[in-house]
Amino acid sequence: MLTATILYNSISRDYSASLRAASKEPTVARTTESFLANISKITSASQLVNNSSLYNYVMTAFGLQDMSYAKALITKVLNGGASATSFAASLNDPRYLALAKAFNFAENGAATTSDTTLQTTTVENYYQATIEDQAGQENQGAQMALYFARMVPQMNGPYSILGDSTLLKVVQTAFGLSASMSMQNIDTQANEISNLLDISKLQSDPTYLNKFLQRFTASYDAQNPTGGVSSTPANALLVTSTGISSDLLLSLANLKLGGS
């Protein structure tokens, strides 16, 4: 069994090749073909959430498969736009904001899903999610590292990390933080993360991001010598993030932007 460090490095070293390989998986290819053939027929958020095949594809692509049951919440995200004052932004979770930016029904209306950039972005995200899922069958730490790297561009400060339990677990593991930190005041947690990790540098400096993820995978390997894979392989993003609790979601949504 490969360690998280070795597996993450082997996939990320030539990520374009990994994406091409994922796109050729028969099931992935068929599902993607169906998505591309039908997504432009969707003209509203309600139509999307009520079309199970398209909805599941989109939710997987944006790392939100664990929240697929929350159709009312997702509809509100899709209808709320992607501005700094939008509902998606208030959730302080990069997944929701990325979804709202791509499927911006508030701004583009019925023409939203006809946009080729949206289609390309969603498909590439789905391929990335496929790579992560496959990595998780071998080593869940590698899956978490790949997911973190994918979410970095969408982060908007430490509250984005606190709003996604997988991202938070990566940071906690890398810096040896106790999971009990979640019992602290939310602003205290945000300050602690900010003191340890420069999120703007994560987004602008690939070397800094890689160094952080190498630190995470090394720490993960030390804590999980068997790779953290159970006898029944499962998606690490579901194992570590069964869905953000409603209490924390509401706390984050009620925060003023910037955490003040």
Secondary structure, 3 states (H helix, E strand, C coil): CCCHHHHHHHHHCCHHHHHHHHHCCHHHHHHHHHHHHHHHHCCCHHHHHCCHHHHHHHHHHCCCHHHCCCHHHHHHHHHCCCCCCCHHHHCCCHHHHHHHHHCCHHHHHHHHHHCHHHHHHHHHHHHHHHHHHHHHHHCHHHHHHHHHHHHHHHCCCHHHHHCCHHHHHHHHHHHCCCHHHHHCCHHHHHHHHHHHCCHHHHHHCHHHHHHHHHHHHHHHHHHCCCCCCCCCCCCHHHHCCCCCCHHHHHHHHHCCCCCC
